Amino acid sequence: MNSNKSRTLQKNIEFFTAALSQTVVSVWQEDSAGVYCEIARGYVEMFSNDQVRVRSEDGMEHHYSRDTVIFQTEV
């Protein structure tokens, strides 16, 4: 049974756990209408207090600011 619940990653330990377990992370960004849209999915490769590097399933790496996007995993 799939619960389709998500958990928002905010703390360094949550990013560390996602990176270590290779959990798929969704990246959400607010659009001009104030609606959050998923802009990427992938695996946390690296993180700092300011940024998170996510590798998509096709191997591309992207850096996202922790201040402007939301990171979530399914639980």
DOVEX-592241 format. One record per residue (C-alpha): residue in one letter; x, y, z. Coordinates in pm, 1 decimal, always signed. Each point is the difference from the previous one (the first is absolute). Layout:
N
(atom a; (X; Y; Z))
...
//
This chain:
75
(atom m; (+0.0; +0.0; +0.0))
(atom n; (+144.7; +333.2; -106.0))
(atom s; (-73.0; +280.3; +247.3))
(atom n; (+108.3; +285.6; -233.5))
(atom k; (+104.2; +207.6; +300.0))
(atom s; (+299.5; +224.7; -32.1))
(atom r; (+256.0; +125.3; +246.9))
(atom t; (+175.5; +332.8; -39.3))
(atom l; (+376.7; -2.3; +43.7))
(atom q; (+128.6; +295.2; +201.6))
(atom k; (+276.0; -114.1; +233.9))
(atom n; (+350.3; -105.4; -100.9))
(atom i; (-56.9; -346.0; +150.7))
(atom e; (-304.2; -46.1; -227.7))
(atom f; (+205.8; +86.8; -309.2))
(atom f; (+278.9; -228.5; +123.8))
(atom t; (-244.4; -288.4; +46.8))
(atom a; (-153.4; +54.9; -344.8))
(atom a; (+345.6; +7.7; -159.1))
(atom l; (+121.2; -308.9; +183.4))
(atom s; (-313.4; -203.9; -76.9))
(atom q; (-20.8; +128.3; -360.0))
(atom t; (-362.1; +101.6; +53.5))
(atom v; (-164.6; +182.0; -290.3))
(atom v; (-53.9; +365.1; +90.3))
(atom s; (-252.4; +232.2; -165.9))
(atom v; (+93.6; +365.9; -42.7))
(atom w; (-288.1; +249.5; +12.9))
(atom q; (+9.3; +369.7; -90.6))
(atom e; (-263.9; +270.0; +29.2))
(atom d; (-119.1; +141.5; -333.6))
(atom s; (-115.1; +355.9; -69.4))
(atom a; (-355.9; -86.8; +109.2))
(atom g; (+120.3; -123.8; +338.7))
(atom v; (-54.4; -367.6; -81.2))
(atom y; (+272.6; -253.9; +72.4))
(atom c; (+94.6; -214.9; -298.9))
(atom e; (+238.7; -292.8; -15.5))
(atom i; (+302.5; +110.2; -202.9))
(atom a; (+230.2; -300.3; +50.0))
(atom r; (+44.3; -346.8; +145.8))
(atom g; (+318.6; -176.6; +86.7))
(atom y; (+254.0; -99.9; +260.6))
(atom v; (+176.4; +224.9; +249.9))
(atom e; (+371.3; -6.5; -81.2))
(atom m; (+124.9; +285.1; +210.7))
(atom f; (-143.2; +263.5; +231.2))
(atom s; (+103.0; +300.9; +203.1))
(atom n; (-189.9; +246.1; +215.2))
(atom d; (-78.4; +197.9; -316.4))
(atom q; (-27.5; -244.6; -292.0))
(atom v; (-85.9; -355.4; -94.7))
(atom r; (+141.3; -178.1; -304.2))
(atom v; (-249.6; -243.0; -152.0))
(atom r; (+89.0; -255.5; -269.0))
(atom s; (-295.4; -79.9; -222.1))
(atom e; (-65.7; -350.5; -130.1))
(atom d; (+160.4; +94.9; -334.0))
(atom g; (+322.6; +93.7; +180.4))
(atom m; (-27.4; +379.1; -18.9))
(atom e; (+103.6; +192.1; +311.6))
(atom h; (-183.0; +310.4; +115.5))
(atom h; (+53.5; +229.6; +297.2))
(atom y; (-297.3; +139.1; +190.3))
(atom s; (-14.5; +262.1; +271.9))
(atom r; (-146.0; -122.9; +327.1))
(atom d; (-158.1; +345.4; +41.8))
(atom t; (-205.2; -2.9; -321.4))
(atom v; (-115.0; -359.2; -55.8))
(atom i; (-155.0; -281.5; +202.7))
(atom f; (+145.1; -350.0; +9.8))
(atom q; (-229.4; -295.6; +68.2))
(atom t; (+12.1; -378.2; +12.6))
(atom e; (-285.8; -247.8; -4.0))
(atom v; (-53.9; -204.0; +314.3))
//
